[in-house]
Amino acid sequence: MSVIPLTVFFSLLLAGLFIALFVHEQRRRRFTSAEHDSLLPLAEETAHPVGPVAPGSRHDTPATNISPAPRQSLSDKTSR
């Protein structure tokens, strides 16, 4: 089998795949902007409640009683 037709076939396949994915991405971005896309990593993963929050729920009380875990010194780690 000749290598040239095989190379041309895969080149055309990759070019078609690129064009199809490019068109798909451009259609998807029609409703977004570069500023919106750049802020996506900062978006929270959980949604906030839309309606009023019930009193006593975990969303309206600040987390003041949470303390960080105690740190171990290097000498504590090596003495074990």
Secondary structure as UniProt FT lines:
FT   HELIX           3..28
FT   HELIX           29..31
FT   HELIX           34..39
FT   HELIX           40..42
FT   TURN            55..56
FT   TURN            58..59
FT   HELIX           74..78
//
